[in-house]
């Protein structure tokens, strides 16, 4: 899907709500907690694709 298609499909009102939620969510977390969540996510969702190094 092209970027223009994705962007045009976004409802800007809901997107603003999501952006606000992200700010509130992550501002309340300390950096170590964010790091732990990121590591846990990466372990639970390992990359399995065939990346091509550019």
NORLIN-V998736 format. One record per helix or strand of 2 or more residues. SS is the DSSP state (alpha for helix, beta for strand). FROM is the first residue (numbers start at 1). LEN is the number of residues. If there is no record, write none. Layout:
((SS | FROM | LEN) (SS | FROM | LEN))
This chain:
((alpha | 3 | 7) (alpha | 12 | 16) (alpha | 31 | 14))
